[in-house]
Amino acid sequence: MKRKTAKELLAESFRELAEQKPIDKITVQDIVDNAGYSPATFYRQFKDKYAIIACMCRR
């Protein structure tokens, strides 16, 4: 079984939060808290929260 990457887990966290509240109300801190990562890990993977949306659209 393949282990999920930090990038995948952060995107999954964003997706979960987007089901609960509007995208413009979701912060990077919300995403990392939900995923169990630090903001530094987030910014190593993505420029901002909109980069997650772009990444998800490409898949």
All heavy atoms as TSV, in Angstrom:
chain	resi	resn	atom	element	x	y	z
A	1	MET	N	N	0.850	-1.187	0.000
A	1	MET	CA	C	0.000	0.000	0.000
A	1	MET	C	C	0.892	1.246	0.000
A	1	MET	O	O	1.804	1.378	0.807
A	1	MET	CB	C	-0.901	-0.025	1.227
A	1	MET	CG	C	-1.784	1.170	1.346
A	1	MET	SD	S	-2.824	1.014	2.806
A	1	MET	CE	C	-4.338	1.553	2.104
A	2	LYS	N	N	0.606	2.144	-0.900
A	2	LYS	CA	C	1.385	3.371	-1.021
A	2	LYS	C	C	0.981	4.378	0.055
A	2	LYS	O	O	-0.195	4.614	0.282
A	2	LYS	CB	C	1.178	3.978	-2.406
A	2	LYS	CG	C	2.006	5.200	-2.645
A	2	LYS	CD	C	1.716	5.820	-4.006
A	2	LYS	CE	C	2.409	7.156	-4.084
A	2	LYS	NZ	N	1.945	7.950	-5.198
A	3	ARG	N	N	1.981	4.951	0.694
A	3	ARG	CA	C	1.739	5.971	1.719
A	3	ARG	C	C	1.501	7.319	1.052
A	3	ARG	O	O	2.177	7.669	0.084
A	3	ARG	CB	C	2.977	6.024	2.610
A	3	ARG	CG	C	2.771	6.751	3.862
A	3	ARG	CD	C	3.961	6.528	4.763
A	3	ARG	NE	N	4.033	7.689	5.631
A	3	ARG	CZ	C	5.112	8.089	6.226
A	3	ARG	NH1	N	6.239	7.450	6.068
A	3	ARG	NH2	N	5.089	9.146	6.993
A	4	LYS	N	N	0.543	8.084	1.554
A	4	LYS	CA	C	0.230	9.386	0.976
A	4	LYS	C	C	1.325	10.396	1.314
A	4	LYS	O	O	1.885	10.372	2.404
A	4	LYS	CB	C	-1.111	9.902	1.497
A	4	LYS	CG	C	-2.285	9.119	0.980
A	4	LYS	CD	C	-3.578	9.730	1.424
A	4	LYS	CE	C	-4.751	8.918	0.895
A	4	LYS	NZ	N	-6.016	9.500	1.271
A	5	THR	N	N	1.587	11.285	0.359
A	5	THR	CA	C	2.589	12.329	0.567
A	5	THR	C	C	1.976	13.494	1.337
A	5	THR	O	O	0.745	13.603	1.450
A	5	THR	CB	C	3.108	12.853	-0.786
A	5	THR	OG1	O	2.021	13.496	-1.475
A	5	THR	CG2	C	3.702	11.738	-1.634
A	6	ALA	N	N	2.844	14.365	1.841
A	6	ALA	CA	C	2.368	15.563	2.538
A	6	ALA	C	C	1.484	16.386	1.610
A	6	ALA	O	O	0.448	16.910	2.029
A	6	ALA	CB	C	3.545	16.385	3.039
A	7	LYS	N	N	1.876	16.480	0.358
A	7	LYS	CA	C	1.090	17.253	-0.617
A	7	LYS	C	C	-0.318	16.677	-0.754
A	7	LYS	O	O	-1.307	17.413	-0.763
A	7	LYS	CB	C	1.813	17.238	-1.968
A	7	LYS	CG	C	1.291	18.197	-2.966
A	7	LYS	CD	C	2.207	18.236	-4.177
A	7	LYS	CE	C	1.923	19.451	-5.009
A	7	LYS	NZ	N	2.929	19.667	-6.035
A	8	GLU	N	N	-0.415	15.367	-0.838
A	8	GLU	CA	C	-1.720	14.716	-0.954
A	8	GLU	C	C	-2.555	14.902	0.313
A	8	GLU	O	O	-3.764	15.161	0.232
A	8	GLU	CB	C	-1.543	13.223	-1.234
A	8	GLU	CG	C	-0.980	12.921	-2.605
A	8	GLU	CD	C	-0.577	11.470	-2.772
A	8	GLU	OE1	O	-0.141	10.835	-1.795
A	8	GLU	OE2	O	-0.701	10.974	-3.911
A	9	LEU	N	N	-1.910	14.797	1.463
A	9	LEU	CA	C	-2.635	14.954	2.726
A	9	LEU	C	C	-3.111	16.391	2.934
A	9	LEU	O	O	-4.212	16.617	3.443
A	9	LEU	CB	C	-1.762	14.498	3.893
A	9	LEU	CG	C	-1.516	12.994	3.946
A	9	LEU	CD1	C	-0.456	12.663	4.990
A	9	LEU	CD2	C	-2.798	12.242	4.222
A	10	LEU	N	N	-2.309	17.356	2.520
A	10	LEU	CA	C	-2.733	18.761	2.621
A	10	LEU	C	C	-3.898	19.037	1.681
A	10	LEU	O	O	-4.850	19.735	2.056
A	10	LEU	CB	C	-1.554	19.688	2.319
A	10	LEU	CG	C	-0.486	19.733	3.414
A	10	LEU	CD1	C	0.803	20.345	2.869
A	10	LEU	CD2	C	-0.980	20.487	4.627
A	11	ALA	N	N	-3.850	18.484	0.483
A	11	ALA	CA	C	-4.961	18.657	-0.463
A	11	ALA	C	C	-6.229	17.998	0.076
A	11	ALA	O	O	-7.327	18.557	-0.044
A	11	ALA	CB	C	-4.586	18.081	-1.828
A	12	GLU	N	N	-6.078	16.838	0.673
A	12	GLU	CA	C	-7.216	16.144	1.270
A	12	GLU	C	C	-7.804	16.971	2.422
A	12	GLU	O	O	-9.027	17.070	2.569
A	12	GLU	CB	C	-6.742	14.786	1.781
A	12	GLU	CG	C	-7.822	13.852	2.199
A	12	GLU	CD	C	-7.253	12.489	2.543
A	12	GLU	OE1	O	-6.815	11.784	1.620
A	12	GLU	OE2	O	-7.228	12.150	3.757
A	13	SER	N	N	-6.946	17.563	3.209
A	13	SER	CA	C	-7.383	18.425	4.307
A	13	SER	C	C	-8.183	19.602	3.773
A	13	SER	O	O	-9.246	19.941	4.301
A	13	SER	CB	C	-6.163	18.920	5.096
A	13	SER	OG	O	-6.540	19.858	6.067
A	14	PHE	N	N	-7.675	20.218	2.720
A	14	PHE	CA	C	-8.376	21.349	2.104
A	14	PHE	C	C	-9.752	20.914	1.603
A	14	PHE	O	O	-10.748	21.599	1.812
A	14	PHE	CB	C	-7.543	21.925	0.958
A	14	PHE	CG	C	-8.225	23.060	0.250
A	14	PHE	CD1	C	-8.194	24.337	0.782
A	14	PHE	CD2	C	-8.906	22.854	-0.928
A	14	PHE	CE1	C	-8.826	25.387	0.150
A	14	PHE	CE2	C	-9.547	23.899	-1.573
A	14	PHE	CZ	C	-9.501	25.167	-1.037
A	15	ARG	N	N	-9.805	19.760	0.968
A	15	ARG	CA	C	-11.066	19.246	0.433
A	15	ARG	C	C	-12.083	19.030	1.561
A	15	ARG	O	O	-13.255	19.402	1.428
A	15	ARG	CB	C	-10.800	17.925	-0.297
A	15	ARG	CG	C	-11.885	17.500	-1.225
A	15	ARG	CD	C	-11.541	16.260	-2.068
A	15	ARG	NE	N	-10.279	16.378	-2.760
A	15	ARG	CZ	C	-9.198	15.611	-2.518
A	15	ARG	NH1	N	-9.233	14.670	-1.608
A	15	ARG	NH2	N	-8.093	15.776	-3.205
A	16	GLU	N	N	-11.624	18.469	2.670
A	16	GLU	CA	C	-12.507	18.259	3.828
A	16	GLU	C	C	-13.047	19.589	4.355
A	16	GLU	O	O	-14.235	19.713	4.661
A	16	GLU	CB	C	-11.754	17.551	4.946
A	16	GLU	CG	C	-11.438	16.108	4.671
A	16	GLU	CD	C	-10.514	15.504	5.724
A	16	GLU	OE1	O	-10.205	16.189	6.731
A	16	GLU	OE2	O	-10.097	14.351	5.543
A	17	LEU	N	N	-12.169	20.568	4.473
A	17	LEU	CA	C	-12.584	21.876	4.983
A	17	LEU	C	C	-13.541	22.574	4.025
A	17	LEU	O	O	-14.477	23.256	4.458
A	17	LEU	CB	C	-11.355	22.754	5.249
A	17	LEU	CG	C	-10.475	22.295	6.412
A	17	LEU	CD1	C	-9.142	23.036	6.396
A	17	LEU	CD2	C	-11.177	22.491	7.737
A	18	ALA	N	N	-13.313	22.392	2.727
A	18	ALA	CA	C	-14.171	23.033	1.717
A	18	ALA	C	C	-15.598	22.487	1.762
A	18	ALA	O	O	-16.531	23.166	1.334
A	18	ALA	CB	C	-13.576	22.839	0.327
A	19	GLU	N	N	-15.763	21.283	2.278
A	19	GLU	CA	C	-17.103	20.722	2.441
A	19	GLU	C	C	-17.842	21.366	3.615
A	19	GLU	O	O	-19.061	21.335	3.673
A	19	GLU	CB	C	-17.022	19.213	2.651
A	19	GLU	CG	C	-16.574	18.459	1.424
A	19	GLU	CD	C	-16.385	16.972	1.676
A	19	GLU	OE1	O	-16.648	16.513	2.812
A	19	GLU	OE2	O	-15.970	16.284	0.743
A	20	GLN	N	N	-17.073	21.965	4.545
A	20	GLN	CA	C	-17.655	22.525	5.760
A	20	GLN	C	C	-17.869	24.029	5.706
A	20	GLN	O	O	-18.749	24.547	6.386
A	20	GLN	CB	C	-16.753	22.207	6.955
A	20	GLN	CG	C	-16.566	20.736	7.198
A	20	GLN	CD	C	-15.484	20.459	8.212
A	20	GLN	OE1	O	-15.061	21.346	8.936
A	20	GLN	NE2	N	-15.013	19.232	8.261
A	21	LYS	N	N	-17.030	24.735	4.932
A	21	LYS	CA	C	-17.159	26.190	4.883
A	21	LYS	C	C	-16.664	26.734	3.553
A	21	LYS	O	O	-15.961	26.030	2.819
A	21	LYS	CB	C	-16.435	26.843	6.057
A	21	LYS	CG	C	-14.957	26.575	6.180
A	21	LYS	CD	C	-14.453	27.244	7.463
A	21	LYS	CE	C	-13.010	26.940	7.740
A	21	LYS	NZ	N	-12.547	27.625	8.951
A	22	PRO	N	N	-16.996	27.981	3.226
A	22	PRO	CA	C	-16.579	28.574	1.947
A	22	PRO	C	C	-15.057	28.653	1.825
A	22	PRO	O	O	-14.341	28.843	2.824
A	22	PRO	CB	C	-17.170	29.988	1.990
A	22	PRO	CG	C	-18.212	29.955	3.043
A	22	PRO	CD	C	-17.820	28.889	4.016
A	23	ILE	N	N	-14.577	28.498	0.615
A	23	ILE	CA	C	-13.137	28.508	0.346
A	23	ILE	C	C	-12.474	29.790	0.825
A	23	ILE	O	O	-11.364	29.749	1.366
A	23	ILE	CB	C	-12.884	28.268	-1.159
A	23	ILE	CG1	C	-13.256	26.827	-1.516
A	23	ILE	CG2	C	-11.437	28.547	-1.529
A	23	ILE	CD1	C	-13.257	26.520	-2.986
A	24	ASP	N	N	-13.133	30.919	0.661
A	24	ASP	CA	C	-12.516	32.192	1.075
A	24	ASP	C	C	-12.391	32.319	2.590
A	24	ASP	O	O	-11.672	33.176	3.085
A	24	ASP	CB	C	-13.259	33.386	0.479
A	24	ASP	CG	C	-14.698	33.488	0.952
A	24	ASP	OD1	O	-15.341	32.450	1.149
A	24	ASP	OD2	O	-15.181	34.618	1.105
A	25	LYS	N	N	-13.057	31.446	3.338
A	25	LYS	CA	C	-12.964	31.461	4.803
A	25	LYS	C	C	-11.930	30.464	5.329
A	25	LYS	O	O	-11.652	30.418	6.516
A	25	LYS	CB	C	-14.323	31.137	5.431
A	25	LYS	CG	C	-15.409	32.117	5.063
A	25	LYS	CD	C	-15.152	33.474	5.666
A	25	LYS	CE	C	-16.314	34.395	5.328
A	25	LYS	NZ	N	-16.024	35.775	5.580
A	26	ILE	N	N	-11.368	29.644	4.450
A	26	ILE	CA	C	-10.368	28.654	4.851
A	26	ILE	C	C	-8.991	29.311	4.844
A	26	ILE	O	O	-8.604	29.941	3.865
A	26	ILE	CB	C	-10.376	27.451	3.890
A	26	ILE	CG1	C	-11.733	26.756	3.927
A	26	ILE	CG2	C	-9.262	26.466	4.255
A	26	ILE	CD1	C	-11.906	25.687	2.863
A	27	THR	N	N	-8.264	29.158	5.930
A	27	THR	CA	C	-6.918	29.714	6.019
A	27	THR	C	C	-5.886	28.591	5.910
A	27	THR	O	O	-6.209	27.413	6.096
A	27	THR	CB	C	-6.705	30.443	7.359
A	27	THR	OG1	O	-6.770	29.478	8.426
A	27	THR	CG2	C	-7.742	31.538	7.579
A	28	VAL	N	N	-4.649	28.986	5.638
A	28	VAL	CA	C	-3.556	28.010	5.620
A	28	VAL	C	C	-3.454	27.346	6.989
A	28	VAL	O	O	-3.257	26.134	7.089
A	28	VAL	CB	C	-2.227	28.680	5.211
A	28	VAL	CG1	C	-1.047	27.743	5.436
A	28	VAL	CG2	C	-2.285	29.141	3.760
A	29	GLN	N	N	-3.635	28.114	8.039
A	29	GLN	CA	C	-3.576	27.544	9.394
A	29	GLN	C	C	-4.655	26.488	9.585
A	29	GLN	O	O	-4.404	25.449	10.196
A	29	GLN	CB	C	-3.695	28.649	10.447
A	29	GLN	CG	C	-3.350	28.192	11.836
A	29	GLN	CD	C	-1.899	27.739	11.970
A	29	GLN	OE1	O	-0.996	28.468	11.602
A	29	GLN	NE2	N	-1.687	26.552	12.503
A	30	ASP	N	N	-5.865	26.730	9.060
A	30	ASP	CA	C	-6.933	25.723	9.139
A	30	ASP	C	C	-6.501	24.432	8.449
A	30	ASP	O	O	-6.714	23.333	8.961
A	30	ASP	CB	C	-8.212	26.225	8.457
A	30	ASP	CG	C	-8.888	27.368	9.163
A	30	ASP	OD1	O	-8.710	27.521	10.385
A	30	ASP	OD2	O	-9.614	28.127	8.470
A	31	ILE	N	N	-5.907	24.576	7.272
A	31	ILE	CA	C	-5.496	23.414	6.475
A	31	ILE	C	C	-4.447	22.601	7.215
A	31	ILE	O	O	-4.569	21.381	7.328
A	31	ILE	CB	C	-4.971	23.865	5.092
A	31	ILE	CG1	C	-6.090	24.542	4.296
A	31	ILE	CG2	C	-4.402	22.676	4.321
A	31	ILE	CD1	C	-5.615	25.322	3.081
A	32	VAL	N	N	-3.413	23.273	7.721
A	32	VAL	CA	C	-2.336	22.533	8.389
A	32	VAL	C	C	-2.793	21.951	9.725
A	32	VAL	O	O	-2.379	20.851	10.091
A	32	VAL	CB	C	-1.044	23.376	8.553
A	32	VAL	CG1	C	-0.487	23.758	7.193
A	32	VAL	CG2	C	-1.244	24.593	9.413
A	33	ASP	N	N	-3.636	22.651	10.447
A	33	ASP	CA	C	-4.164	22.112	11.703
A	33	ASP	C	C	-4.956	20.833	11.443
A	33	ASP	O	O	-4.813	19.840	12.163
A	33	ASP	CB	C	-5.055	23.131	12.412
A	33	ASP	CG	C	-4.280	24.264	13.056
A	33	ASP	OD1	O	-3.036	24.152	13.189
A	33	ASP	OD2	O	-4.918	25.272	13.421
A	34	ASN	N	N	-5.774	20.854	10.418
A	34	ASN	CA	C	-6.595	19.696	10.070
A	34	ASN	C	C	-5.735	18.524	9.600
A	34	ASN	O	O	-6.055	17.371	9.867
A	34	ASN	CB	C	-7.611	20.088	8.991
A	34	ASN	CG	C	-8.643	19.027	8.755
A	34	ASN	OD1	O	-9.240	18.502	9.680
A	34	ASN	ND2	N	-8.868	18.707	7.492
A	35	ALA	N	N	-4.637	18.814	8.918
A	35	ALA	CA	C	-3.768	17.762	8.380
A	35	ALA	C	C	-2.700	17.310	9.372
A	35	ALA	O	O	-2.077	16.267	9.183
A	35	ALA	CB	C	-3.099	18.249	7.098
A	36	GLY	N	N	-2.453	18.121	10.399
A	36	GLY	CA	C	-1.423	17.765	11.366
A	36	GLY	C	C	-0.014	18.137	10.928
A	36	GLY	O	O	0.953	17.487	11.326
A	37	TYR	N	N	0.101	19.149	10.101
A	37	TYR	CA	C	1.395	19.632	9.624
A	37	TYR	C	C	1.627	21.063	10.086
A	37	TYR	O	O	0.723	21.720	10.596
A	37	TYR	CB	C	1.467	19.589	8.089
A	37	TYR	CG	C	1.662	18.203	7.537
A	37	TYR	CD1	C	0.599	17.497	6.988
A	37	TYR	CD2	C	2.906	17.598	7.548
A	37	TYR	CE1	C	0.768	16.227	6.480
A	37	TYR	CE2	C	3.086	16.324	7.032
A	37	TYR	CZ	C	2.018	15.654	6.497
A	37	TYR	OH	O	2.193	14.399	5.997
A	38	SER	N	N	2.829	21.562	9.834
A	38	SER	CA	C	3.159	22.944	10.165
A	38	SER	C	C	2.986	23.815	8.917
A	38	SER	O	O	3.005	23.298	7.793
A	38	SER	CB	C	4.603	23.047	10.653
A	38	SER	OG	O	5.491	22.820	9.575
A	39	PRO	N	N	2.844	25.126	9.108
A	39	PRO	CA	C	2.765	26.020	7.948
A	39	PRO	C	C	3.994	25.907	7.036
A	39	PRO	O	O	3.874	26.022	5.815
A	39	PRO	CB	C	2.657	27.411	8.572
A	39	PRO	CG	C	2.006	27.164	9.889
A	39	PRO	CD	C	2.573	25.846	10.358
A	40	ALA	N	N	5.156	25.643	7.618
A	40	ALA	CA	C	6.378	25.503	6.805
A	40	ALA	C	C	6.233	24.353	5.806
A	40	ALA	O	O	6.635	24.480	4.635
A	40	ALA	CB	C	7.585	25.288	7.702
A	41	THR	N	N	5.656	23.255	6.248
A	41	THR	CA	C	5.434	22.117	5.348
A	41	THR	C	C	4.475	22.505	4.235
A	41	THR	O	O	4.688	22.154	3.076
A	41	THR	CB	C	4.880	20.905	6.129
A	41	THR	OG1	O	5.807	20.560	7.154
A	41	THR	CG2	C	4.643	19.720	5.215
A	42	PHE	N	N	3.436	23.238	4.582
A	42	PHE	CA	C	2.485	23.700	3.569
A	42	PHE	C	C	3.200	24.518	2.507
A	42	PHE	O	O	3.043	24.269	1.309
A	42	PHE	CB	C	1.372	24.545	4.212
A	42	PHE	CG	C	0.419	25.111	3.206
A	42	PHE	CD1	C	-0.704	24.406	2.820
A	42	PHE	CD2	C	0.648	26.346	2.615
A	42	PHE	CE1	C	-1.577	24.914	1.868
A	42	PHE	CE2	C	-0.214	26.868	1.671
A	42	PHE	CZ	C	-1.333	26.140	1.290
A	43	TYR	N	N	3.993	25.491	2.932
A	43	TYR	CA	C	4.637	26.398	1.985
A	43	TYR	C	C	5.770	25.732	1.201
A	43	TYR	O	O	6.169	26.239	0.159
A	43	TYR	CB	C	5.114	27.668	2.681
A	43	TYR	CG	C	3.939	28.564	3.043
A	43	TYR	CD1	C	3.577	28.782	4.364
A	43	TYR	CD2	C	3.165	29.151	2.051
A	43	TYR	CE1	C	2.486	29.579	4.687
A	43	TYR	CE2	C	2.077	29.948	2.365
A	43	TYR	CZ	C	1.739	30.163	3.680
A	43	TYR	OH	O	0.656	30.941	3.995
A	44	ARG	N	N	6.262	24.586	1.655
A	44	ARG	CA	C	7.217	23.812	0.848
A	44	ARG	C	C	6.506	23.141	-0.316
A	44	ARG	O	O	7.111	22.872	-1.349
A	44	ARG	CB	C	7.910	22.754	1.694
A	44	ARG	CG	C	9.185	23.243	2.300
A	44	ARG	CD	C	9.938	22.116	2.987
A	44	ARG	NE	N	9.922	22.456	4.411
A	44	ARG	CZ	C	9.472	21.699	5.387
A	44	ARG	NH1	N	9.028	20.499	5.155
A	44	ARG	NH2	N	9.473	22.115	6.627
A	45	GLN	N	N	5.223	22.884	-0.145
A	45	GLN	CA	C	4.446	22.173	-1.165
A	45	GLN	C	C	3.651	23.106	-2.080
A	45	GLN	O	O	3.502	22.824	-3.264
A	45	GLN	CB	C	3.470	21.200	-0.488
A	45	GLN	CG	C	4.108	20.205	0.440
A	45	GLN	CD	C	5.064	19.272	-0.256
A	45	GLN	OE1	O	4.838	18.875	-1.391
A	45	GLN	NE2	N	6.148	18.938	0.410
A	46	PHE	N	N	3.133	24.191	-1.514
A	46	PHE	CA	C	2.231	25.085	-2.242
A	46	PHE	C	C	2.591	26.544	-1.988
A	46	PHE	O	O	3.036	26.895	-0.901
A	46	PHE	CB	C	0.777	24.877	-1.790
A	46	PHE	CG	C	0.264	23.481	-1.991
A	46	PHE	CD1	C	0.158	22.603	-0.927
A	46	PHE	CD2	C	-0.123	23.045	-3.246
A	46	PHE	CE1	C	-0.316	21.312	-1.095
A	46	PHE	CE2	C	-0.600	21.765	-3.433
A	46	PHE	CZ	C	-0.701	20.890	-2.365
A	47	LYS	N	N	2.322	27.381	-2.988
A	47	LYS	CA	C	2.548	28.827	-2.842
A	47	LYS	C	C	1.504	29.444	-1.913
A	47	LYS	O	O	1.810	30.294	-1.089
A	47	LYS	CB	C	2.492	29.476	-4.224
A	47	LYS	CG	C	2.682	30.960	-4.217
A	47	LYS	CD	C	2.580	31.535	-5.613
A	47	LYS	CE	C	2.633	33.046	-5.542
A	47	LYS	NZ	N	2.397	33.647	-6.831
A	48	ASP	N	N	0.251	29.032	-2.086
A	48	ASP	CA	C	-0.870	29.518	-1.275
A	48	ASP	C	C	-2.024	28.533	-1.394
A	48	ASP	O	O	-1.888	27.502	-2.057
A	48	ASP	CB	C	-1.293	30.933	-1.709
A	48	ASP	CG	C	-1.637	31.036	-3.188
A	48	ASP	OD1	O	-2.025	30.018	-3.805
A	48	ASP	OD2	O	-1.526	32.141	-3.745
A	49	LYS	N	N	-3.143	28.838	-0.773
A	49	LYS	CA	C	-4.256	27.883	-0.796
A	49	LYS	C	C	-4.842	27.724	-2.197
A	49	LYS	O	O	-5.391	26.684	-2.521
A	49	LYS	CB	C	-5.341	28.270	0.203
A	49	LYS	CG	C	-6.123	29.512	-0.140
A	49	LYS	CD	C	-7.194	29.775	0.896
A	49	LYS	CE	C	-7.985	31.002	0.561
A	49	LYS	NZ	N	-9.009	31.291	1.559
A	50	TYR	N	N	-4.688	28.716	-3.035
A	50	TYR	CA	C	-5.208	28.623	-4.401
A	50	TYR	C	C	-4.375	27.670	-5.248
A	50	TYR	O	O	-4.867	27.095	-6.214
A	50	TYR	CB	C	-5.296	30.013	-5.022
A	50	TYR	CG	C	-6.223	30.900	-4.215
A	50	TYR	CD1	C	-5.728	31.887	-3.384
A	50	TYR	CD2	C	-7.600	30.695	-4.231
A	50	TYR	CE1	C	-6.572	32.670	-2.604
A	50	TYR	CE2	C	-8.460	31.462	-3.459
A	50	TYR	CZ	C	-7.936	32.449	-2.649
A	50	TYR	OH	O	-8.775	33.203	-1.870
A	51	ALA	N	N	-3.133	27.455	-4.870
A	51	ALA	CA	C	-2.284	26.481	-5.566
A	51	ALA	C	C	-2.803	25.058	-5.328
A	51	ALA	O	O	-2.637	24.189	-6.185
A	51	ALA	CB	C	-0.839	26.623	-5.117
A	52	ILE	N	N	-3.428	24.828	-4.187
A	52	ILE	CA	C	-4.030	23.522	-3.928
A	52	ILE	C	C	-5.172	23.295	-4.904
A	52	ILE	O	O	-5.299	22.204	-5.481
A	52	ILE	CB	C	-4.559	23.405	-2.478
A	52	ILE	CG1	C	-3.414	23.389	-1.484
A	52	ILE	CG2	C	-5.410	22.145	-2.311
A	52	ILE	CD1	C	-3.858	23.319	-0.040
A	53	ILE	N	N	-5.985	24.302	-5.115
A	53	ILE	CA	C	-7.108	24.185	-6.044
A	53	ILE	C	C	-6.595	23.873	-7.446
A	53	ILE	O	O	-7.108	22.983	-8.126
A	53	ILE	CB	C	-7.966	25.464	-6.047
A	53	ILE	CG1	C	-8.577	25.687	-4.671
A	53	ILE	CG2	C	-9.052	25.395	-7.125
A	53	ILE	CD1	C	-9.199	27.049	-4.475
A	54	ALA	N	N	-5.556	24.571	-7.875
A	54	ALA	CA	C	-4.969	24.347	-9.197
A	54	ALA	C	C	-4.432	22.921	-9.301
A	54	ALA	O	O	-4.625	22.247	-10.321
A	54	ALA	CB	C	-3.858	25.365	-9.461
A	55	CYS	N	N	-3.786	22.458	-8.261
A	55	CYS	CA	C	-3.237	21.106	-8.234
A	55	CYS	C	C	-4.356	20.067	-8.334
A	55	CYS	O	O	-4.246	19.087	-9.069
A	55	CYS	CB	C	-2.427	20.897	-6.959
A	55	CYS	SG	S	-1.714	19.269	-6.775
A	56	MET	N	N	-5.435	20.299	-7.615
A	56	MET	CA	C	-6.561	19.379	-7.631
A	56	MET	C	C	-7.246	19.363	-8.997
A	56	MET	O	O	-7.699	18.314	-9.446
A	56	MET	CB	C	-7.554	19.749	-6.522
A	56	MET	CG	C	-7.004	19.453	-5.144
A	56	MET	SD	S	-7.922	20.168	-3.759
A	56	MET	CE	C	-9.591	19.714	-4.079
A	57	CYS	N	N	-7.270	20.494	-9.667
A	57	CYS	CA	C	-7.908	20.572	-10.983
A	57	CYS	C	C	-7.082	19.833	-12.041
A	57	CYS	O	O	-7.644	19.312	-13.001
A	57	CYS	CB	C	-8.100	22.023	-11.403
A	57	CYS	SG	S	-9.395	22.855	-10.475
A	58	ARG	N	N	-5.774	19.813	-11.858
A	58	ARG	CA	C	-4.896	19.135	-12.819
A	58	ARG	C	C	-5.013	17.623	-12.717
A	58	ARG	O	O	-4.681	16.914	-13.649
A	58	ARG	CB	C	-3.443	19.544	-12.612
A	58	ARG	CG	C	-3.142	20.937	-13.115
A	58	ARG	CD	C	-1.652	21.180	-13.112
A	58	ARG	NE	N	-1.123	21.193	-11.755
A	58	ARG	CZ	C	-0.762	22.291	-11.081
A	58	ARG	NH1	N	-0.867	23.455	-11.666
A	58	ARG	NH2	N	-0.302	22.210	-9.856
A	59	ARG	N	N	-5.458	17.106	-11.598
A	59	ARG	CA	C	-5.550	15.645	-11.408
A	59	ARG	C	C	-6.768	15.061	-12.030
A	59	ARG	O	O	-7.766	15.388	-12.230
A	59	ARG	CB	C	-5.519	15.313	-9.923
A	59	ARG	CG	C	-4.170	15.560	-9.368
A	59	ARG	CD	C	-4.130	15.190	-7.915
A	59	ARG	NE	N	-2.802	15.486	-7.419
A	59	ARG	CZ	C	-2.156	14.738	-6.575
A	59	ARG	NH1	N	-2.708	13.665	-6.124
A	59	ARG	NH2	N	-0.966	15.050	-6.186
